[in-house]
Every structure is written in structure tokens, then in C-alpha cells.
Amino acid sequence: MEGGNSPSVQLQQLPLATAAVSVQPHTDSFSYKENLIGALLAIFGHLVSSIALNLQKYSHIRLAGSKDPRAYFRTKTWWSGFVLLLLGELGVFSSYAFAPLSLIVPLSAVSVVASAIIGIIFIKEKWKPKEFLRRYVLSFVGCGLAVVGTYLLVTFGPNSHEKMTAENITRHLVSWPFLLYTLVEIVVFCLLLYFYKERNANYIVIILLLVALLGSMTVVTVKAVAGMMVVSIQGSLQLDSPIFYIMLVCMVATAIYQATFLAQASQLYDSAQISSIGYILSSTVAISAGATFYLDFMGEDVLHICMFALGCLIAFLGVFLITRNRKKLVPFEPYISMDAMPGMQNMHDKGIAVQPDLKASFSYGALENNESMPEIYTPATLPIVQEQHGSKGGSAPPYRVLEHSKKE
């Protein structure tokens, strides 16, 4: 009896075990709730960070336009922006623990939209209605497209969720798709770095591609670190695993080098170009890294993937239009440059330069540090002195440069 009943019991238990293995939390309501929480945290973080950066910029501008001797870090406005910046970055960091990587990265368009709206609301110049609409029509259209793209990203974003345990991260780290992707990325990064350093190819695309490649590794490690911290808070300790500290070190290192290349790009190109091109390249590379490492689009249907790609394209176009209309900064140039006049040299009187050197200072007609010098040195003028013609009949110069001394 027992021998005859045992095969039937095994046949009844086999489908149950198979069904337990094939269950995936991609379609339940809790996964959509996690997506919404992560998206809201990312939007909140980028919005607060944009407000914080504008507050700090306002603090610098106000100090530069006044005679306040305080440093920028001694003002309440700058510290308010700093606290808000930390709060915004904490929100973005936390969002990676709830939503897929490919959904969180493109939502950085919110910061560009927020900066554009803040710039329009708090603009100090007065424009006529027709000129205002003509000037900011591209910004309005770009903001609308960015909002539509963000809605499509949140609605049709990938819905794959996985607990960020040390075992799962290690399994993804040694998988052959990610190893192949990492190999290709290292080769491309080395080639770009060679052309940038050795061939002096200071093109904006090359620099921002270096930033994007480093940024893709940064967001991959950020999601791992944030996810393991959340799992540890929930009760399953993951902070004692070596993979956590490996990811933490990689996150810090790639973020530092990414900031270095961004600083170099900001010295060569306009911030509007860096914002638009950098957002497009960084989002594209980061989405491909998330799809390869965390398998974000595994199990998604073609319609959702196409609508997500459409949302990315619309957001890219919106950011491009916003930054395209941003006013470019024109560096100050002196009205008169003695070096630029042919056949004219700088005027010197016993080694004291009257006309400041163009390479040393952009100020014309005054010394750089007037407050610490005597009042007589503040204006670097050329006093004209009328001289009588001598008996020899020699021609006198039309003017003479007088030397100021401290005794006078």
C-alpha cells in the first residue's frame, strides 16, 4: 500500500514545487507601490536639490554685489541651501532602494525643469509681454515635454524588484552579461581617456562620455549600497558582507572621478550644453547598465518597453529645449587693451605699470585690491600736465605720466 501510494504523492507535490519556483513579484500591487515610492522620493530629491543650489547661487551673487566682508559659508542663506542639498541627495539615494535603476535615473530631468521655473519666477529683469513670450517659449515647451516624459517614465517604467542581499548582488556581479558589459565599458573608457589626455581631444562629447561611463558604475553601486542598507534595517543584516564595502568604495571612487571630469568640462564649455548633453548621455548609459546588471526589463512586454523609451526621448527633448534657451554668460572684457593695439606698448613709469596687464586682471582703471591700499593708489589715472616749450625749441610730449608716492 505504501509503495503504491508514494508515486501518486510525488506527482501531486511536483506541480506545487514548480509553481513556487516560477512565482515572480512583477505584477502584484506591492511592486507598483514600491515603484511609486521610489519615483516620488527621486522627484522630491531632485526638486529640493535644485532649490538648494539656487539658494547657494543667490547667496554668492548677493555677496558679490555688496560690500559685505563675510565669506559665503558664514551666511544663513548658503547654509540653508546646504542643508536642503543634503536632504535632496538623501531622497535620491533612498529612491534607488525602492524602484528599479532604469526608472530613477531619467527622473533627474525634474531638477532641470525646477531650475528653469525658478529662473523664470525670480528673474529680476523686466520684459515686455511679447518679448517675454518670444524669449521663453522654448522653455515653456521644454518644461511641458519634460513633464510628459516624466509621466510616461513613471507609468511605463520597469517593474522588476529584487531584494538587495549580498548573495543576489554577488550573483549579478559575476554573471556573464555584466562581465561582458564591464569589459566593453573599460575598453571604451580607456580609448576615450587616451584621446582626451594624449591627443588633446577636448570635445564635450568625449568628456561627458567619460562622465557617463563613470556615472553608470556609480548608480549601480548606489543601488546596491542603498538596497543592502534597507534590507539591513528591515531585519536581515547585510552590512557584515564584504560585497557591501566593495560597492561602497567603488561608489565613492567613481563619484570623485566623475566630479573631476565634470569640473574640467565646466571650464571649457557652457553649463547649458553640459546639462543637456550630460543628461542624455548619462541616462542612456545608466539605463543600459541597469538593464544588464539588475535585469530591469526582464519579463516586461514590448509595449511597456516602447512606451518607456518614448518617455525617455520626450524627456531628452524637453531638457534640450530648456537648456537651449538658457542665456549664455559673456565674459567681461576691458574697454581698452594696450596689448591689442598695434604698435602700442604698455605705459610704465620707473617700473610701475599704469595699464594693468590683461592676463593678470580683468579690471580696468583700478587695482585689484583697492581696500588695502592707500586712497591715492585707487585710481590708476594718467594726469595730463601742460608744459611750456623750452628755449631750445624742443617739442614736448603731449602728456607726462606722474609717479605717485606715499609721501604725497
Secondary structure, 3 states (H helix, E strand, C coil): CHHHHHHHHHHHHHHHHHHHHHCCCCCCHHHHHHHHHHHHHHHHHHHHHHHHHHHHHHHHHHHHCCCCCCCHHHCHHHHHHHHHHHHHHHHHHHHCCCCCHHHHHHHHHHHHHHHHHHHHHCCCCCCCHHHHHHHHHHHHHHHHHHHHHHHHHHHHCCCCCCCCCHHHHHHHHCCHHHHHHHHHHHHHHHHHHHHHHCCCCCCHHHHHHHHHHHHHHHHHHHHHHHHHHHHHHCCCCCCCCHHHHHHHHHHHHHHHHHHHHHHHHHHHCCHHHHHHHHHHHHHHHHHHHHHHHCCCCCCCCHHHHHHHHHHHHHHHHHHHHHHHCCCCCCCCCCCCCHHHCCCCCCCEECCEECCCCCCCCCCCCECCCCCCCCHHHCECCCCCCCCCCCCCCCCCCCCCCCCCCCCC
